[in-house]
Amino acid sequence: MAKVPKHIGKGEGGAGIAQLPAFFYDLIDDLNELRNKQIALLQKLDADAGTADTDYAATLTPAPLKTVKE
């Protein structure tokens, strides 16, 4: 797990200042992981015969992330 620094700086790195691209890439990875787990949970709910007859994946699946890594 990456720690969020108090001072991000200008992205030049050095002296303990986080580099902005690496910081944002870690955030994108975290968001992707959360999104994928939510989608898996919704699919599991849809496959479970004990839940109400609701299409959870169709109604609650998050939109694709707008921010991607290059």
N, C-alpha and C positions, 0 to 999 in steps of 0.2 A: 504494500500500500504506500502510495506516495504521500508525503506530508506537504501541506500547503504552507509555503513560507509567508511570513508577515510582509516582507517586501519582495515583490517580484522583480522590480527593477525594469530596465529597458530591454531585457532579453539578451544582454551581451554575455551573461554567465560570469563566472569568476567570483571569488570572495564570498562564496556561499549563496550567491544570488541565482535563483532558478532561471533556466533558459526558457523563454516563453513558448517556443514550439514544443519542447518536451512536456511542459506543464499542460498545454492544451491537448496534446496527444494522449496523455494519461486520462484527462477528463473524457475525451471521446471514447477511449477504451472502457471506462467505467459506465458511461451511458449505454454503450452497445451491450455490455454484459447485463445490465438491468433490463434493457429492452428485450433481449433474448430470453431471459428468465421469465418475464411477464408473458411473453408469447407462449412459452412452454407450459406455463401454468394455465393459461386460457385454453390451450389445446387439451390438457388433461381434464379440465372441468367439462369440456364438451364431450369427451369420451366417457365420462363417468355417468352411469345410468341413474345414480342417486340424486343428481342435481336437477333443478327445474329444466324444462325443455327450452332453454335459452341458448342462442348461438353466441357464446361469450367471445369467441375469436373474431366474429364478424363485427360485434358491437364495441369491443374494448381494445382491440389490437392498436398499438400506437403507430402513428405515421412514421415512415422512414426518417432517420436523422438527416437534417439539412447540412450538418457539419460533418465532413469526412476528411480523412487523412490523405495527403497526396503521396 
